[in-house]
Amino acid sequence: MVARGDAPFDILIAGGTLVDVVTGELRPADIGIVGPMIVSVHERGARADAAQVIDATGTFVSPGLIDTHMHIESSMVTPATYAETVVPRGVTTVVWDPHEFGNVCGVDGVAWSVEAVRSLPLRALVMAPSCVPSAPGYEAAGADFDADTIEEMLLWPKIAGLAEVMNMRGVIDREPRMRGIVQAALVSEKLVNGHGRGLAGGDLAAFMAAGITSDHELTSAEDLMQKLRAGLTIEMRGSHDHLLPEFVEALNTLGHLPQTVTICTDDVFPDDLVNGGGLDDVVRRLVRYGLKPEWALQAATLNGSVRIGRADLGLIAAGRRADIVLFEDLKDFRTRAVVASGHIVSRKGKMASDVCRINPNPLRRSVKLQALQEDDFRLRSQGTQVRIATIDRPRFTSWGQADAAVENGFVVPPQDTVLIAVTHRHGRVDSRTRLGFLTGWGQWKGAFATTVAHDSHNLTVFGSDPRDMTAAANAVIASGGGMAVAIDGKVVSLLPLPLAGLVSEEPVEVVAEQFRAIRAAMDKVVDWQPPYLVFKACFGATLACNAGPHQTDRGIADVTTGTLLETPILEILQ
């Protein structure tokens, strides 16, 4: 046996300092690899017999990073491009919920996702999207996954489990649809992932009793601790950076890292992907906020492997898969080399070989809309004055009311409101634009249109001037999907996303630059007020599964109260 010294290693990683994610030690060790497997972890310099030697002198040797919950589509690039970007940074495994592709392209979108990652150097555990749409009856997506659809999908060998269950009320109230979907996953004996924003007490217990075992929708350090104590696996996500410092403080107070704490990215925009990275960026920020590097790496490796049930990953030890990263330091986490399944896939932050790409044509032509008119962004009404419902606050929304004048048969938006317009773009139901009024969104000096609108990804337009809104919307429709900003009736920035209206085939640097231009243009449209009134809030304004009112293609939906208003007009006053 090679492990005993009877034959040479294929690869020997020599001279590095091993980050032991079990004991927390930093210790000198060499690692011998045969094929895809680690066969020996031994004293530094004990052996030199190998076909190839990687000089790890001065580096810290870690298991490959595991992202326990993410959506490749949020980076607006193809899976192959995503892999090219994150693998050189040390990410070797991701748990991908392709519910964006599922919501737009249905089962065919999920099947395409499985094929797209099959030959990549990035291991992707593809999950079956649980909520297509996220709030049935309150919105219409490009498909509808019922329990039978999920049961069939879970039979696919490459489907690793049920993706985040976002219809919280459906689970807690034991609605037949969600009960059947979750039950299908339990019968499959595969992972069941959660989305438990705001759940506590009896609701949280009911959610977990249904068989859901993880959550990434944390709202505070107190929420983190309550869910840890409840027994959920935590997926601390990098997409809510403003919460990470208090999470670190809470974990440091414990004095140890619970084995149920993992790390995920959830959503990473393309410019953030280029500038910061994937899961490596989350690790880096956690360390900067005061978490021990050894703990951050444990959460991103060993704890992640336990969560996903992959005993072959997450640890550098004999018999484990050779997913290994050589980091230059434990602060910036720059990589010298990355090994995936025994192959050197990256050197000095660059891919060592090309990645396999598949034909993206099944994702094209997903925007089934004709050009819109300015009157589509005006609310018709009788009378001279009406009372309308408003959607208050960018996050943690609540109901409000306002009185508005009616002129020439159209409602005049009240001062301090912003219009939100959602148009069904999948060709499954009527495409009449539904309008709503937002408060707490500042004063807008232009319009923003997007087909990236969680989770049904219908065409969504924000603005105060129908001329701007029409210009932005039609630019997106003509591009086959994407984002556009219009000011003074003219499009000033455009990001085409012709694949499912979510993704571009362009290199990540090109997409990142186009997205930066969108952000810069939006800075001229509205004054952002973090942490809630931020650009990212535009993409969640239609997320109907979350508590509170949200505008969808069917009207103003509130799953908590069971309300769906086809029009915001509550009463004609005169």
C-alpha positions as CSV (number, residue, x, y, z in Angstrom):
1,M,0.0,0.0,0.0
2,V,1.1,3.5,-0.8
3,A,0.1,4.7,2.7
4,R,2.7,2.2,4.2
5,G,5.4,3.3,1.8
6,D,5.2,0.4,-0.5
7,A,4.7,2.7,-3.5
8,P,5.1,6.4,-4.2
9,F,2.4,9.0,-3.9
10,D,0.9,10.6,-6.9
11,I,1.2,14.0,-5.2
12,L,3.0,15.0,-2.0
13,I,2.1,18.3,-0.4
14,A,5.3,19.1,1.6
15,G,6.4,21.7,4.0
16,G,3.1,23.3,5.0
17,T,1.4,23.9,8.3
18,L,-1.8,21.9,8.6
19,V,-4.9,23.6,9.9
20,D,-6.4,20.8,12.0
21,V,-10.1,21.5,12.0
22,V,-10.8,18.9,14.7
23,T,-8.3,20.0,17.4
24,G,-7.8,23.6,16.3
25,E,-4.1,23.0,16.1
26,L,-1.7,24.5,13.6
27,R,0.9,21.8,13.1
28,P,3.6,20.8,10.6
29,A,2.5,17.9,8.4
30,D,3.0,16.6,4.9
31,I,0.1,15.0,2.9
32,G,0.3,12.2,0.5
33,I,-2.3,11.7,-2.3
34,V,-3.2,8.8,-4.6
35,G,-5.8,9.4,-7.2
36,P,-8.7,11.4,-5.6
37,M,-7.8,10.3,-2.1
38,I,-5.6,11.4,0.8
39,V,-3.7,8.3,1.9
40,S,-1.3,9.7,4.4
41,V,-0.8,12.7,6.8
42,H,2.6,12.3,8.3
43,E,5.5,14.2,9.9
44,R,7.1,16.8,7.8
45,G,9.9,15.4,5.7
46,A,9.2,11.8,6.6
47,R,8.7,10.8,3.0
48,A,9.8,12.3,-0.4
49,D,8.6,9.5,-2.8
50,A,6.0,11.1,-5.1
51,A,5.4,11.6,-8.8
52,Q,4.8,15.2,-8.1
53,V,5.6,17.4,-5.1
54,I,3.8,20.6,-4.2
55,D,6.0,22.9,-2.2
56,A,3.7,24.2,0.7
57,T,6.5,26.0,2.6
58,G,5.1,29.0,4.3
59,T,1.5,28.1,3.7
60,F,-1.4,26.9,5.8
61,V,-3.0,23.7,4.5
62,S,-6.8,23.5,4.9
63,P,-9.6,21.3,3.6
64,G,-11.4,22.7,0.6
65,L,-14.2,25.2,1.6
66,I,-17.8,24.1,1.6
67,D,-20.6,26.6,0.9
68,T,-23.7,25.0,2.5
69,H,-26.3,27.2,0.8
70,M,-26.1,29.3,-2.3
71,H,-27.6,30.3,-5.6
72,I,-25.2,30.5,-8.6
73,E,-27.8,32.5,-10.5
74,S,-27.4,35.4,-8.1
75,S,-23.9,36.0,-9.5
76,M,-25.5,36.4,-12.9
77,V,-23.0,34.1,-14.6
78,T,-23.1,30.5,-15.8
79,P,-22.1,27.6,-13.5
80,A,-18.8,27.2,-15.4
81,T,-17.9,30.8,-15.0
82,Y,-18.8,30.7,-11.3
83,A,-16.5,27.7,-10.9
84,E,-13.7,29.5,-12.7
85,T,-14.1,32.4,-10.2
86,V,-14.4,30.6,-6.8
87,V,-12.3,27.4,-7.2
88,P,-9.0,29.4,-7.4
89,R,-10.1,31.0,-4.1
90,G,-10.3,27.7,-2.3
91,V,-14.0,26.8,-2.7
92,T,-14.3,23.2,-3.7
93,T,-17.9,22.3,-2.8
94,V,-21.2,24.2,-3.0
95,V,-24.8,23.2,-2.1
96,W,-26.7,24.8,-5.0
97,D,-30.3,25.6,-4.9
98,P,-31.2,26.4,-8.5
99,H,-34.7,27.6,-7.6
100,E,-34.1,30.7,-9.8
101,F,-33.7,28.6,-12.9
102,G,-36.6,26.4,-11.6
103,N,-38.9,29.3,-11.1
104,V,-38.3,30.5,-14.7
105,C,-37.6,27.3,-16.7
106,G,-39.3,24.6,-14.6
107,V,-38.0,21.1,-14.4
108,D,-36.0,21.6,-17.5
109,G,-34.1,24.4,-15.7
110,V,-33.2,22.1,-12.9
111,A,-32.2,19.4,-15.3
112,W,-30.0,21.8,-17.1
113,S,-28.4,22.8,-13.8
114,V,-27.5,19.2,-13.0
115,E,-25.8,18.8,-16.4
116,A,-24.0,22.1,-16.2
117,V,-22.1,21.1,-13.1
118,R,-21.5,17.5,-13.9
119,S,-17.9,17.9,-15.2
120,L,-16.8,21.0,-13.3
121,P,-13.8,21.1,-10.9
122,L,-16.3,22.6,-8.4
123,R,-18.4,19.9,-6.7
124,A,-22.0,21.1,-6.7
125,L,-24.6,19.3,-4.7
126,V,-27.8,20.3,-6.5
127,M,-31.0,20.5,-4.5
128,A,-34.6,20.2,-5.7
129,P,-36.2,23.6,-5.4
130,S,-39.0,23.3,-2.8
131,C,-41.0,26.5,-3.5
132,V,-41.8,27.0,-7.1
133,P,-43.5,29.4,-6.7
134,S,-42.5,30.6,-3.2
135,A,-46.1,31.5,-2.4
136,P,-48.6,29.5,-4.5
137,G,-51.9,31.4,-5.1
138,Y,-50.2,34.8,-4.4
139,E,-47.8,34.8,-7.4
140,A,-47.2,33.0,-10.6
141,A,-43.8,31.8,-11.7
142,G,-42.6,30.0,-14.8
143,A,-43.5,26.6,-13.3
144,D,-45.3,25.0,-10.4
145,F,-43.6,22.2,-8.5
146,D,-46.1,20.1,-6.6
147,A,-45.3,17.1,-4.4
148,D,-45.3,14.7,-7.3
149,T,-42.8,16.8,-9.2
150,I,-40.5,17.0,-6.2
151,E,-40.8,13.3,-5.5
152,E,-39.8,12.6,-9.1
153,M,-36.9,15.0,-8.9
154,L,-35.6,13.6,-5.7
155,L,-35.2,10.2,-7.5
156,W,-32.5,11.8,-9.7
157,P,-29.1,10.5,-8.5
158,K,-27.5,14.0,-8.7
159,I,-30.2,15.7,-6.6
160,A,-28.9,15.8,-3.0
161,G,-32.0,16.9,-1.2
162,L,-34.8,19.5,-0.8
163,A,-33.7,23.1,-1.1
164,E,-34.7,25.8,1.4
165,V,-38.3,25.5,2.4
166,M,-39.4,29.1,2.2
167,N,-43.2,28.7,2.5
168,M,-42.9,28.8,6.3
169,R,-46.7,29.3,6.9
170,G,-47.5,26.4,4.6
171,V,-45.3,24.1,6.7
172,I,-46.4,25.4,10.1
173,D,-50.1,25.3,9.1
174,R,-49.7,21.9,7.6
175,E,-51.1,22.9,4.2
176,P,-51.4,19.8,2.0
177,R,-49.1,21.1,-0.7
178,M,-46.1,21.8,1.6
179,R,-46.8,18.7,3.7
180,G,-46.6,16.6,0.6
181,I,-43.4,18.3,-0.6
182,V,-41.6,17.9,2.7
183,Q,-42.8,14.4,3.2
184,A,-41.4,13.4,-0.2
185,A,-38.0,14.7,0.9
186,L,-38.2,12.8,4.2
187,V,-39.1,9.6,2.5
188,S,-36.1,10.1,0.1
189,E,-33.8,10.3,3.2
190,K,-32.0,13.2,1.6
191,L,-31.3,16.6,3.1
192,V,-34.2,19.0,4.0
193,N,-33.1,22.6,4.1
194,G,-34.9,25.5,5.7
195,H,-35.6,29.2,5.5
196,G,-37.0,30.3,8.9
197,R,-36.9,34.1,8.9
198,G,-38.5,35.4,12.1
199,L,-39.6,32.1,13.4
200,A,-39.5,31.6,17.2
201,G,-41.3,29.7,19.9
202,G,-44.0,27.4,18.8
203,D,-43.8,28.3,15.2
204,L,-40.1,27.4,15.1
205,A,-40.8,24.2,16.9
206,A,-43.5,23.3,14.4
207,F,-41.2,24.2,11.5
208,M,-38.5,21.9,12.8
209,A,-41.0,19.1,13.8
210,A,-42.0,18.9,10.2
211,G,-38.5,17.7,9.4
212,I,-36.6,20.9,8.5
213,T,-33.1,21.0,10.0
214,S,-31.3,24.2,8.9
215,D,-31.7,27.9,8.6
216,H,-29.7,30.8,7.1
217,E,-32.4,33.6,7.6
218,L,-30.9,35.0,10.8
219,T,-32.0,38.4,11.9
220,S,-29.9,39.0,15.0
221,A,-27.4,37.4,17.5
222,E,-30.3,36.6,19.7
223,D,-32.0,34.8,16.8
224,L,-28.8,32.9,16.1
225,M,-28.5,31.7,19.7
226,Q,-32.2,30.7,19.9
227,K,-31.9,28.6,16.7
228,L,-28.7,27.0,17.9
229,R,-30.3,26.1,21.2
230,A,-33.3,24.8,19.3
231,G,-31.0,22.4,17.4
232,L,-31.0,23.8,13.9
233,T,-27.9,23.7,11.8
234,I,-27.0,27.3,11.2
235,E,-25.8,28.6,7.8
236,M,-24.3,32.0,8.6
237,R,-24.6,33.9,5.3
238,G,-22.2,36.5,4.0
239,S,-24.9,38.3,2.1
240,H,-26.0,40.1,5.4
241,D,-22.7,41.6,6.4
242,H,-24.2,44.0,8.9
243,L,-25.1,41.0,11.1
244,L,-21.8,39.2,11.1
245,P,-20.1,41.2,13.8
246,E,-22.8,40.5,16.4
247,F,-22.8,36.8,15.3
248,V,-19.0,36.7,16.0
249,E,-19.4,38.3,19.3
250,A,-22.1,35.8,20.3
251,L,-20.0,32.8,19.2
252,N,-16.9,34.1,21.0
253,T,-18.9,34.4,24.2
254,L,-19.6,30.7,24.0
255,G,-15.9,30.0,24.1
256,H,-16.2,27.2,21.5
257,L,-17.6,26.8,18.0
258,P,-20.8,24.6,17.9
259,Q,-20.5,21.8,15.4
260,T,-23.8,23.0,13.9
261,V,-22.4,26.3,12.7
262,T,-21.7,26.3,9.0
263,I,-21.1,29.2,6.6
264,C,-22.8,30.0,3.3
265,T,-22.9,32.8,0.8
266,D,-26.6,32.6,-0.2
267,D,-26.4,35.4,-2.8
268,V,-23.3,37.1,-4.2
269,F,-23.6,39.8,-6.9
270,P,-21.1,39.7,-9.8
271,D,-19.1,42.7,-8.7
272,D,-18.8,41.4,-5.2
273,L,-17.8,38.0,-6.6
274,V,-14.9,39.6,-8.5
275,N,-13.8,41.9,-5.8
276,G,-14.4,39.7,-2.7
277,G,-14.9,36.2,-3.8
278,G,-17.3,33.4,-2.7
279,L,-17.2,31.6,0.6
280,D,-13.5,32.6,1.0
281,D,-14.8,36.2,1.4
282,V,-17.2,35.2,4.2
283,V,-14.3,33.4,6.0
284,R,-12.1,36.5,5.6
285,R,-14.8,38.8,7.0
286,L,-15.6,36.6,9.9
287,V,-11.9,36.6,10.9
288,R,-11.7,40.3,10.4
289,Y,-14.7,40.7,12.8
290,G,-12.8,38.7,15.5
291,L,-13.6,35.0,14.9
292,K,-10.6,32.7,15.3
293,P,-9.3,31.6,11.9
294,E,-9.4,28.0,13.0
295,W,-13.0,28.3,13.9
296,A,-13.9,30.0,10.7
297,L,-12.2,27.3,8.7
298,Q,-13.9,24.6,10.9
299,A,-17.3,26.1,10.1
300,A,-16.4,26.2,6.4
301,T,-15.0,22.7,6.1
302,L,-15.6,20.0,8.8
303,N,-18.9,21.4,10.0
304,G,-20.1,21.8,6.5
305,S,-19.3,18.3,5.6
306,V,-21.2,16.9,8.6
307,R,-24.2,19.0,7.6
308,I,-24.3,17.7,4.0
309,G,-23.6,14.1,5.1
310,R,-20.3,13.8,3.2
311,A,-17.9,12.1,5.5
312,D,-15.3,12.1,2.7
313,L,-15.0,15.8,2.8
314,G,-14.1,18.6,5.2
315,L,-11.0,17.0,6.8
316,I,-7.4,16.4,5.9
317,A,-7.0,12.7,7.0
318,A,-6.2,9.4,5.4
319,G,-9.2,8.0,3.5
320,R,-10.8,11.5,2.9
321,R,-11.2,13.0,-0.5
322,A,-8.2,15.2,-1.6
323,D,-9.9,18.6,-1.6
324,I,-7.1,20.7,-0.2
325,V,-6.2,24.4,-0.2
326,L,-2.9,26.0,0.4
327,F,-3.5,29.5,1.9
328,E,-0.7,32.0,2.1
329,D,-1.9,33.3,5.4
330,L,-4.9,33.1,7.8
331,K,-5.9,36.7,7.3
332,D,-6.3,37.5,3.6
333,F,-6.6,33.8,2.7
334,R,-4.9,34.1,-0.7
335,T,-4.3,30.7,-2.3
336,R,-1.1,29.3,-3.6
337,A,-2.7,26.1,-4.9
338,V,-6.0,24.3,-4.8
339,V,-6.5,20.5,-5.2
340,A,-9.9,19.0,-6.0
341,S,-10.4,15.2,-5.9
342,G,-6.6,14.8,-6.3
343,H,-6.2,17.1,-9.2
344,I,-4.3,20.4,-9.1
345,V,-7.0,22.7,-10.3
346,S,-5.5,26.1,-9.5
347,R,-2.1,27.7,-9.0
348,K,-1.5,31.2,-7.5
349,G,-5.2,32.1,-7.8
350,K,-5.5,31.0,-11.5
351,M,-7.3,28.0,-12.9
352,A,-4.9,25.3,-14.1
353,S,-7.1,24.1,-16.9
354,D,-10.2,25.1,-18.8
355,V,-13.7,24.1,-17.5
356,C,-16.4,22.3,-19.4
357,R,-19.4,24.4,-20.6
358,I,-22.7,23.1,-21.9
359,N,-25.2,24.6,-24.3
360,P,-27.3,27.3,-22.6
361,N,-30.0,27.5,-25.2
362,P,-32.7,25.8,-23.0
363,L,-32.5,29.0,-20.9
364,R,-33.1,31.5,-23.7
365,R,-36.3,33.3,-24.7
366,S,-37.8,33.4,-21.2
367,V,-39.3,36.9,-21.4
368,K,-42.6,36.4,-23.1
369,L,-43.8,40.0,-23.2
370,Q,-44.5,42.7,-25.8
371,A,-43.4,46.3,-25.2
372,L,-45.2,48.1,-22.5
373,Q,-46.9,51.5,-22.6
374,E,-46.8,54.4,-20.2
375,D,-50.4,53.8,-19.2
376,D,-49.3,50.4,-17.9
377,F,-47.6,52.3,-15.1
378,R,-50.6,54.4,-14.2
379,L,-53.4,53.2,-11.9
380,R,-56.9,53.7,-13.3
381,S,-59.7,54.7,-11.0
382,Q,-63.1,56.3,-10.9
383,G,-63.9,59.3,-8.8
384,T,-61.7,62.2,-7.7
385,Q,-60.2,60.8,-4.5
386,V,-59.4,57.3,-3.3
387,R,-57.9,55.5,-0.4
388,I,-55.0,53.2,-1.3
389,A,-53.1,50.5,0.5
390,T,-49.3,51.1,0.7
391,I,-46.4,48.7,1.4
392,D,-44.3,50.3,4.1
393,R,-40.6,49.8,4.6
394,P,-38.1,48.1,2.3
395,R,-37.6,45.1,4.6
396,F,-39.9,43.7,7.3
397,T,-42.8,45.2,5.4
398,S,-46.1,46.3,6.9
399,W,-49.4,47.6,5.6
400,G,-50.2,51.3,5.4
401,Q,-52.8,53.5,3.9
402,A,-52.8,56.9,2.1
403,D,-55.4,59.1,0.4
404,A,-54.7,60.1,-3.2
405,A,-56.3,62.3,-5.8
406,V,-57.6,61.0,-9.2
407,E,-56.9,63.1,-12.2
408,N,-58.0,62.3,-15.8
409,G,-59.0,58.8,-14.6
410,F,-55.6,57.9,-13.0
411,V,-54.5,57.9,-9.4
412,V,-51.9,60.6,-8.6
413,P,-49.2,58.8,-6.5
414,P,-49.1,60.4,-3.0
415,Q,-46.1,62.4,-2.0
416,D,-43.3,60.2,-0.5
417,T,-44.5,57.1,-2.4
418,V,-42.7,55.1,-5.1
419,L,-44.4,52.9,-7.6
420,I,-43.7,49.2,-7.9
421,A,-45.0,47.5,-11.0
422,V,-44.9,43.7,-11.5
423,T,-45.7,42.1,-14.9
424,H,-46.0,38.3,-15.4
425,R,-43.4,37.5,-18.0
426,H,-43.5,33.7,-18.2
427,G,-46.6,33.3,-20.5
428,R,-48.6,31.1,-18.0
429,V,-51.2,33.6,-16.8
430,D,-52.4,37.1,-17.9
431,S,-49.7,39.7,-18.1
432,R,-51.6,42.7,-17.0
433,T,-49.2,44.9,-15.0
434,R,-50.0,45.1,-11.2
435,L,-49.2,48.3,-9.4
436,G,-48.4,49.1,-5.8
437,F,-47.2,52.0,-3.8
438,L,-44.1,51.8,-1.6
439,T,-43.3,54.1,1.3
440,G,-39.9,54.4,3.1
441,W,-38.1,54.1,-0.3
442,G,-36.9,57.7,-0.5
443,Q,-37.4,60.1,-3.4
444,W,-36.7,58.5,-6.8
445,K,-35.4,60.5,-9.7
446,G,-35.6,57.7,-12.3
447,A,-36.7,54.1,-12.7
448,F,-35.2,50.6,-12.3
449,A,-36.4,47.6,-14.2
450,T,-35.3,44.0,-13.5
451,T,-36.2,40.4,-14.3
452,V,-34.1,39.3,-11.3
453,A,-36.9,39.6,-8.7
454,H,-37.1,36.9,-6.1
455,D,-38.5,34.3,-6.4
456,S,-40.8,34.2,-9.4
457,H,-38.6,36.6,-11.3
458,N,-41.3,38.5,-13.0
459,L,-40.6,41.8,-14.7
460,T,-40.4,44.3,-11.8
461,V,-40.1,48.1,-12.2
462,F,-39.6,50.8,-9.6
463,G,-40.0,54.5,-10.2
464,S,-42.1,57.6,-9.9
465,D,-42.4,58.7,-13.5
466,P,-44.2,56.4,-16.0
467,R,-42.0,57.6,-18.8
468,D,-38.9,56.4,-17.0
469,M,-40.5,53.2,-16.0
470,T,-41.6,52.4,-19.6
471,A,-38.1,53.1,-21.0
472,A,-36.4,50.9,-18.4
473,A,-39.0,48.1,-18.8
474,N,-38.8,48.0,-22.6
475,A,-35.0,47.9,-22.6
476,V,-35.1,44.8,-20.4
477,I,-37.8,43.2,-22.5
478,A,-35.8,43.8,-25.7
479,S,-32.7,42.3,-24.1
480,G,-34.5,39.1,-23.2
481,G,-34.1,39.9,-19.6
482,G,-31.8,41.8,-17.3
483,M,-31.7,45.2,-15.6
484,A,-32.0,48.7,-16.8
485,V,-31.9,52.2,-15.3
486,A,-33.7,55.1,-16.9
487,I,-33.5,58.8,-16.1
488,D,-35.4,61.6,-17.9
489,G,-37.0,59.0,-20.2
490,K,-33.7,57.6,-21.4
491,V,-31.9,54.4,-20.5
492,V,-28.6,55.3,-18.9
493,S,-27.4,51.8,-17.9
494,L,-28.3,48.3,-19.2
495,L,-27.2,44.8,-18.1
496,P,-28.5,42.1,-20.5
497,L,-29.2,38.7,-18.9
498,P,-30.6,36.7,-21.8
499,L,-30.3,33.3,-20.0
500,A,-33.6,32.8,-18.1
501,G,-33.6,36.6,-17.6
502,L,-31.0,35.9,-14.8
503,V,-27.7,35.1,-16.2
504,S,-25.2,36.2,-18.9
505,E,-22.7,34.1,-20.9
506,E,-20.1,37.0,-20.7
507,P,-17.0,36.6,-18.6
508,V,-17.5,37.5,-14.9
509,E,-15.4,40.6,-15.3
510,V,-17.7,41.9,-18.0
511,V,-20.9,41.1,-16.1
512,A,-19.3,42.7,-13.0
513,E,-18.5,45.9,-14.8
514,Q,-22.0,46.1,-16.3
515,F,-23.5,45.5,-12.8
516,R,-21.3,48.2,-11.3
517,A,-22.6,50.6,-13.9
518,I,-26.2,49.7,-12.9
519,R,-25.3,50.3,-9.2
520,A,-23.7,53.7,-10.1
521,A,-26.7,54.7,-12.0
522,M,-29.0,53.8,-9.2
523,D,-27.0,55.9,-6.8
524,K,-28.2,58.9,-9.0
525,V,-31.8,57.7,-8.8
526,V,-32.2,57.3,-5.0
527,D,-30.3,58.1,-1.8
528,W,-29.8,54.7,-0.1
529,Q,-30.1,54.4,3.6
530,P,-28.4,51.2,4.9
531,P,-29.0,48.6,6.2
532,Y,-32.5,48.3,4.9
533,L,-33.0,50.8,2.1
534,V,-30.2,49.4,-0.1
535,F,-30.0,48.4,-3.7
536,K,-30.4,44.7,-2.8
537,A,-33.8,45.5,-1.4
538,C,-35.1,45.9,-4.9
539,F,-34.6,42.2,-5.6
540,G,-36.5,41.0,-2.6
541,A,-39.5,43.4,-2.8
542,T,-41.5,40.7,-4.5
543,L,-40.6,37.8,-2.2
544,A,-44.1,36.9,-1.2
545,C,-43.3,34.0,1.1
546,N,-41.9,36.4,3.7
547,A,-44.2,37.9,6.3
548,G,-45.9,41.2,5.4
549,P,-47.2,42.7,2.2
550,H,-45.3,42.2,-1.1
551,Q,-46.1,43.2,-4.6
552,T,-46.4,40.3,-7.0
553,D,-47.8,39.8,-10.5
554,R,-51.2,38.9,-9.0
555,G,-51.4,41.9,-6.7
556,I,-50.4,42.8,-3.1
557,A,-49.9,39.6,-1.3
558,D,-49.5,38.9,2.4
559,V,-49.2,35.2,3.2
560,T,-49.4,35.9,7.0
561,T,-52.9,37.3,6.8
562,G,-54.0,35.4,3.7
563,T,-54.6,38.6,1.8
564,L,-54.3,39.3,-1.9
565,L,-55.4,42.7,-3.2
566,E,-55.6,42.8,-7.0
567,T,-55.6,46.5,-6.8
568,P,-54.2,48.8,-4.1
569,I,-57.4,50.9,-4.3
570,L,-59.3,50.3,-1.0
571,E,-62.1,52.8,-1.3
572,I,-63.3,55.5,-3.7
573,L,-63.8,58.5,-1.3
574,Q,-65.5,60.9,-3.8
